[in-house]
Amino acid sequence: MAEKRSAKLKRLVDVQRHLEKLAEYELADTTARQAELAETMERTMSAMVSLDEHHRVFARNYAANLSKLEVRNQQLKIAQQLQEQKILKEKTKGDRLDDRRAEAAQDEDREAQDEAVYNLVELALLRLTSASAKLNQE
């Protein structure tokens, strides 16, 4: 038996929702990495402004490291924006597919109802013809 269009679209919607969840997981990972990076930057800044003699010796190294961390922070912000756009895109695709699935299900229901009505009409006509055939025989 041929698979109904709504069932096919339902599978596509499920796949699309899965892609949306994967994009959300990627965003969550990026957000966690940003939090870790912010903490590392905070520790580096604390070490740079520390009056401890050991830290003053490495001030140049800390400044270079902080510069690299800032670049990485900008990269993560860009990645976050791209991932947010991807989530929105995947959600929009899923919503559109779900709308099409709902329309296909309605069409299938309408078709089934029409078929049921045709069957009832056909049955009624069959009864009428069989009743009139019986009357003609008598």
C-alpha positions in Angstrom: 0.0 0.0 0.0 1.3 3.4 -0.9 2.3 5.5 2.1 0.2 8.6 2.7 1.7 12.0 2.0 1.0 13.1 5.5 2.9 10.2 7.0 5.9 11.1 4.7 5.7 14.7 5.8 5.5 13.6 9.4 8.8 11.8 9.1 10.3 14.9 7.5 9.0 17.1 10.3 10.6 14.7 12.8 13.9 14.8 11.0 13.7 18.6 10.8 13.0 18.9 14.5 16.0 16.7 15.2 18.2 19.0 13.1 16.8 21.9 15.1 17.7 20.2 18.4 21.2 19.5 17.1 21.6 23.2 16.3 20.4 24.0 19.8 23.0 21.6 21.3 25.7 23.3 19.2 24.6 26.7 20.5 24.6 25.4 24.1 28.1 24.1 23.6 29.3 27.4 22.2 27.6 29.3 25.1 29.4 27.0 27.6 32.7 27.6 25.9 32.0 31.4 26.1 31.4 31.1 29.8 34.7 29.2 30.3 36.5 31.7 28.2 35.1 34.6 30.2 36.3 32.9 33.3 39.8 32.5 31.9 39.9 36.1 30.8 38.8 37.2 34.3 41.6 35.2 35.9 44.1 36.5 33.4 43.0 40.1 34.1 43.3 39.5 37.8 46.8 38.2 37.4 47.7 41.2 35.2 46.6 43.7 37.8 47.9 41.7 40.7 50.6 43.4 42.9 52.2 40.0 43.4 55.8 40.0 42.2 55.5 36.7 40.4 52.6 38.0 38.3 54.3 41.3 37.4 57.2 39.3 35.8 54.7 37.6 33.4 52.6 40.7 32.7 53.7 40.8 29.0 52.7 37.1 28.6 49.4 37.8 30.3 48.7 40.7 27.9 49.5 38.5 24.9 47.4 35.7 26.2 44.5 38.1 26.9 44.8 39.4 23.4 44.4 35.8 22.0 41.5 35.2 24.4 39.8 38.3 23.1 40.1 37.1 19.5 38.7 33.8 20.5 35.8 35.5 22.3 35.0 37.4 19.1 35.1 34.2 17.1 32.7 32.5 19.6 30.3 35.5 19.4 30.2 35.2 15.6 29.7 31.4 15.9 26.9 32.0 18.4 25.1 34.4 16.0 25.5 31.9 13.1 24.1 29.1 15.2 21.2 31.3 16.4 20.4 32.0 12.7 20.7 28.3 11.9 18.2 27.4 14.7 15.8 29.9 13.4 16.2 28.6 9.9 15.7 25.0 11.0 12.7 25.9 13.1 11.1 27.8 10.2 11.7 24.8 7.9 10.1 22.5 10.5 7.1 24.8 10.9 6.5 24.9 7.2 6.8 21.2 6.8 4.4 20.7 9.7 1.9 23.1 8.1 2.1 21.1 4.9 1.7 17.9 6.8 -1.5 19.3 8.5 -2.8 20.3 5.1 -2.1 16.8 3.7 -3.8 15.2 6.6 -6.9 17.4 6.1 -6.9 16.5 2.4 -6.6 12.8 3.2 -9.5 13.1 5.7 -11.6 15.0 3.2 -10.9 12.3 0.6 -11.8 9.5 3.0 -15.0 11.3 3.9 -15.8 11.8 0.2 -15.1 8.1 -0.4 -17.4 7.1 2.4 -20.2 9.3 1.0 -19.7 7.8 -2.4 -19.9 4.3 -0.9 -23.1 5.1 0.9 -24.7 6.5 -2.3 -23.5 3.5 -4.2 -25.0 1.2 -1.6 -28.3 3.1 -1.6 -28.4 2.8 -5.4 -27.6 -0.8 -5.2 -30.5 -1.4 -2.7 -32.9 0.6 -4.9 -32.0 -1.4 -8.0 -32.2 -4.7 -6.2 -35.6 -3.6 -4.7 -36.9 -2.6 -8.1 -35.6 -5.8 -9.6 -37.6 -7.7 -7.0 -40.7 -5.7 -7.7 -40.3 -6.4 -11.5 -40.1 -10.1 -10.8 -43.3 -10.3 -8.8 
